[in-house]
Amino acid sequence: MNKIENSFLNKDQFGDDFLWGVSTAAFQIEGAHDADGKGSSIWDVFTSQKGKIKNGHHALTACDFYNSYQNDIDLMKELNIPNFRFSISWTRIMPTGTDSVNQAGIDYYNKIIDSLLASGIEPWITLYHWDLPQSLETKGGWTNRESVSWFSDYVAICAQHFGDRVKNWMVINEPSVFTGAGYFLGIHAPGKKGITNYLKAMHHVTLATTAGAKKVRNLVPEANIGTTFSCTHIEPATQSAKDIEAAKRVDTLLNRTFIEPILGLGYPQADLPVLKKLNNYILEDDLNNLSFDFDFIGLQCYTREVVKSAMLIPYIGAELISAEKRNVISTDMGWEVYPPALYHVLKKFNEYKGIKKIIITENGAAFPDTLSNGKVYDIKRTHYIQDHLEQILKARNDGLNVEGYFVWSLTDNFEWAEGYNARFGLIHVDFETQQRTIKHSGLWFKDFLS
């Protein structure tokens, strides 16, 4: 049996209420970096700096979604996709991050929302997907406690203008990634480094997550409100006590540090002692303002990591053993292809009593795609999606809470520090001509959703 054409998977196996969709992010697809009053974000600045992005790529045009959104919405409709997750660019709405509101930005997202609804596609807004206004970064960005109120004010504008039609909201995307890569390692915007920057950003982003959610709840009372977390299945390299403890520390850092505070559990300081340094930045009322009763939690899982003890590595005393070193199948991002990771992550997060509903808000793979005779036969991506859906089905059959799946991503796009080298899309984009071509994976997903 040819699995590509005859997968045993059937949409009906997941139930009538299971959510299906695709995900994107504003900076990765929109382009039009300074059009119609848009301000500069930290990623606009970061990508302009030499050596930050592979091959010197930038996102000045990206997928030109700003101008071609109607075409892409038409493609979504053609692919039978019922839900579209996209983010709002803060600097299109408020070019300097605070004070003045840019009506052209409001109009742009209103057009997208109206077009989606007219096409029978439900809009899911992500309020923050990493593109902080540069003018706020000059004031310290997320290391500045004022960032909580800056963000809350921005969220209020979005809720007031879009809440009459948009019912599904995600507050902040993958806080562990943009704080870790952007404020500790310096490999993402804004390029800051050091434990102090990281801890400050961590705490303020967590406070902002709940502040933003409360703002949406107040202004859009019937809203379905969630927020999303990057999560990874962690395994020790051996069953030695040192490796097991190292894996526990990495798991705490990557999977627990951001979700547990919003569930009212506080920061997991006992299992990752460096987090005790957060006490330097926690004020009296903060602990009461860290939690929120979210309607759903979005989990974004792509792979597993294998960990060994490495006591010379500061703060975590652990080291990840790369997929290449382990000689396992991997994607263009160097991530191991290991579908059971998704099941393990779902099982782990089902242990939290405070989570009402779990949705997989990102899952997908980057592979080297070739456009030949007007077609892209991306068999590896099709297999990847099928294999991960099998893990979700297994989870549902085992009684685990998981109620939706969004593919990352609709189109090939600007993949942050990787530039255009890593293609994740169901739709191929020729970045010179902006020509779209539905890949085999997209055609399979279309048939699956029909």
N, C-alpha and C positions, 0 to 999 in steps of 0.2 A: 504493500500500500504506500502510495506517495503521501507522506505526511503533510507536505506543503499544500496540496490541493484537497486532501481528504483527512485533515485532522479530526480526531474523534470529538474535539471540543465543540460545544454548541452553546450559543448565548443563553438559551433557555435553561441550561443546567445551573446558571447562577441566580435565577429567579427574576421575576418581573421588575422588582424594585432596585436591582443592582444598577449602579451608575457607570456609564461608559463615557470616556472623553479623551481629549488631548490637552496638553499643557504647553505654554510658551511663556516668555518673559519679554517685557518691553524693550530693554536695551539690546537684547539678542536678536530682535527681528525688525524693529521699527525703522532704524536709520533716521533720516531727516533730523540730524542731531541739533540743528539750530533753527528749525523751521517754525514759523508762526509763534515766535516769542518764547520758545523753549529755552530754559536756562541750562547751564553746564552742570553735569553730575560728576561724581568722583570717578566714574568709569570713563567719561569723556576725557578727563585729564589723564588718568592712568594709561589709557591706550595711546595717548599722544606722546608718551615718554619712551624713548629709545630702549629697546631690549626687554620691555615688559611683556609683550605679546609675541607668540611664536610667529616667525616670518614677517614681523612688523605689521601684522594685520590690524585693522581698526574697524569700528562699527559705524562709520559716518553714514553709510548707506545700508549696511547689513542686508536684510531681505526686502527692504523698502516696503515693509508692511504699512507704514504710514500712508503711502500713496496707493498701495495695492491690496488693502484690507478686504475690499469687496470681492476681488478675485479669489482670495484665500478662503473667505467665508463660503463662496460658491463651491470651492473644492471640498470644504468640510461637509457641506450639504450633499455633494456627490458621493462622499465617502460614508454617508449615513451616520455621521458623528453627532450625537445629541447634546453634548456638553463641551464647552470651550473654556479652558482656564487661561487667562491672560492677566498681565500685571499693568498697573497704572504707573506711568512715569511721573514721579513726584515733581520733577522740574518742568514738565508740561503744564501741570496744574498750578504750581507755585514756583516760578523760575528762580527765586532766591531762597526758596525753602520756607519762608515765612511771609507774613503780611500780604502782599498783592497777589490776587488770583488772576490767572491768564484765561480769559474767556475762550480763546481759540483752542486751548487744551481741553477745556470742558466740552466744547462743541465736538472735538475730535472723538472723544470717548463716547459721547452720546450717539454719534453716528455709528460707531462700532456696535454698541449695545442695541440700538434700534435695528440695525441690519441683522444681527444675530437672531433677535426675537422674530423678525419678519421671516427668517429662514427656518424657524422652528428649532433653533439651537439655544440652549440655556447658557447665559453668561455666568462665569465664576471669576470674580475679581480677586487678584492678589494685590494687596495694598503696598507692599514693599518687597521688591525682588532685587535688592542690592544697590540700586542707583541713587544713593544719597546726594542731595544737592551739594555741589562743591562749596558754595558760600557758607553752608553749615559746617563742612569739614574744616574750613579755615578757623572755625570757632571751637574745634576739637571733635566735631562729628559725634559718633556714638560714645566717645570717652567723656563727653560733656553731659552732665546730668540734665541740662536743659533740653537734650535731645528727646526726652520723654514728652515734654510739652510741645516741642516742635512737631513731633510725629502725631500727637493727638490732635493738634490743630489741623494738620493736613488731612487726617482721616475724617475729621468732621466735614471738611469741604467735600470730600468724595461721597460720604454718606448722604449729605444734603442734596447733591446734584444727581446721584445715580441710584439712590436707595428706593426710589419709586418703582423702578423696573428690575433692579438687581437684588435677588434674594440670597445669593450664596457668596460668602465673603471669606477670604483667607487673609489673616492679618500680616504675618511676616513669614518669609520663605527661608528655611534652612539657616537659622541663626548660628548654629555651630560652625557652618562653613564660612560664612562671610565675616564672622568675628575672628575665627581661627586663621583663615587665609589672609584676611585684610588687616587685622590688628595685632597678630602675633607673629606669623611667618612673613608677612609683607609681600606675598606672591600674588595677591589680588588687591584691588583698590580698597582703601587709599594707600596701601603700601607701608603701613606702620608695623613696627615690630616691638616685641617685648611683653613680658608677663603683665606689667602694670596696665598697658593699653588694652590688652586682651581682657583682663578681669573687669576693668571699668566698663568696657563695651559690652561684655557679657551681661553684667547686672543691669545696665541701662536698657539694653535691648529686651531683656526679660520684663522689666517694668513697662516698657513701651508696648510690648505685646498685649499685656492685660489692659493697659490704658486705652489702646486702640480698640480692643474688643468691647470694652465698656462704652466707648463713644459710639460704635456702630449699634450696640444694643439699645442705647438711649435714643438714637435718631432713627433707627430702622427696627422697631420692636419685634417684628416677625422674621427678622433675618435669620438665616442659617449660618452660624459663625464658627469658623475653624481657624487653625493656624497649622503650618507644616514644619516637619522636622526631617532632616537627613538622618538615616539610621543604617547601620551596617551590622551584619552578623559577625561576631568576633569569636575566634577559636584560638586556643593556645597551640603553639607549635609542637609541644610535647605535653605529656601528663606530669611533668615535673612541677613541684610546688612553686618554683620561681616563675615558670611560664604561665601557670594558671593564675597566679597573683598579678602578673603583668597584663594578662588578657582582661582580668577584672578591672584594672585601672583604665585600660583603653576603652573598655565597654562603658565605664562610668563617664569618661570624657565625651565619647562620641554619641552615646545613646541616652544618657540619663541627666546630664547636667542642665539641659534647657527644659525638658518636659516636666521633671519632678517639681520644680518651683511653681509652675502654673497649675499643677494638680494639688497644690497645698502641702507638698511634702518637704519643701525647703531644698536647698542645694545639698547634694550627696557628699558632704565634706568628709564623712568618716571613711569613705572608700577611695577618696582622692584628696589627700591632705592639702595639696596646694590650694584647693578651693577655700580653705580657711582664711586665706588672704583676702577673700571677698568681704570679710567682716570689717575691713578698713573703709569700705564704701557703702555699707548697708546702714541706712539711717533708721530712726526709731519706727516710722510708719511703713517702711518698705515691706516688711514681712507680711503685713496685712494687704499690701497692694500687688503681690506677686501672682496671686491665683485668680482664675476665672473659670466659670463653668461653661466650657466650650461645647457647642453642639456636636462637633466632630473634630478629630485630629487627622491631619494629613501626614502620611508616612511616605518617604521617598527612599527607596532601597534599590540598589543596583548590583551589589556584590557582597562578598565576605572578605574579611581580613584575617590573616593568620599572624599571631603575635608571639614574639619571644622576649624573654627578660633581657634588658640592656641597662644596667644600673648607671651607666655613664650618661644616658640620655636624661636631661634635666626634667624635673616635675613628674614625669610618668614612668621613668625607669623601664621603658619598653620600646621595642622596635617592630615595625611592620615588615614582614617578609614578602617581597613583591611577588606578583604572579609570575613574572619572568624568572625569578630565582627558583620558584617552585615548579617551573616548567609545566604550567597548566594553561589551558585555553583562555585567552583574554581578548578584550576589545581594543579599539584604537586608543582608548584612554589608559590602557594598561591594567584594566580591572578584570579580575577573574570572572569568567562566565560560570556561575554557580547558582542555578535556580532555587535549590532548597534554602538558600539564604533568606528568601522572601517568606517562606513558611516559618522559619525559625524566628524572624523578626516579628511576624504577626503573633506567634505564640508568646513571645516575650512581652510585647506591649498589651496583650490581652490580660496579663497579670495585674495591670493597673486597674483598680476598681473605679477610678474617677473618669475613665474614658467612656463616653456614651457610644460613639460610633467611630470606626476607623475607615478611612478611604486611602487607597494607594494613589497619591496625587502626582507621582512621577515614577516611571520605570521605563527603561529603554536601553538602547545600545548604539555605540558608534562603531561602524565598520567601514572599510574602504569600498565605497560604492562606485561603480562604473556605469556611465550612461552609454549605451550601445544600441544603435538603431531605434532611438526614441524610447528605450526601456531600461529600467534598472532592476536587475534580478538579484535582490538582496536576500538570498536564502538564509544567511546567518541571522539577520535581524528577525525574519519571520519565525525562525526556530526559537530565537530568544524570547519573543513575545508569547508564543505558544507555550513554551516550557514554563514561563513564569505564571501564565494563566492557569496552568495545571496545578501549580503550587497554591494559588489562591482558591481554586476549586477544592483542593484537598483540605485547606484550612476551613472553608465553609462547611464542608461535609463533616469535619471534626468538631463543628460547633463554635469555631472561632469568629470573633467579630471582625468582619471586613465587608464593606458594602459598596465599594466602587473601585474603579481602575482607570487611571488617566495615563496614556502613553506620553512619554517625552521622546520626540516632540512632533508637532504637526509638520514643520518644515526643517530642513537643514538650516542652521543659523550660526551666529557668532558665539562660539563656545568659550567665552571668557579668555583665560590665558592661552588656550589652545588655538585661538583665532578660528579660521574656517577649516582647520585640518581635521577636526572631529565632526563627522556627520551623524546626527541622531534622527533625522526626519523620516516620517512616512512618505514625505514628498521631497524629491530632489530639487535643489535650487542651483542653477548656474549663476554664480554671483557676478559674472560679467554682463549677462543679458537679462537676469532676473527671470529666466524661463523656468516654469515649474513642470515637473514630471512626476506623476504618482508612481512610487516604487511598488515592487511586488508585495512588500509588507503592507503597504497602504491598500492595495487591491484585496489582499487576504483579509485585512481588518474590515474593509467595506463589506465583503461577503459574510464575514462572521456576524457583523452588526445588522445585516438585512433581515 
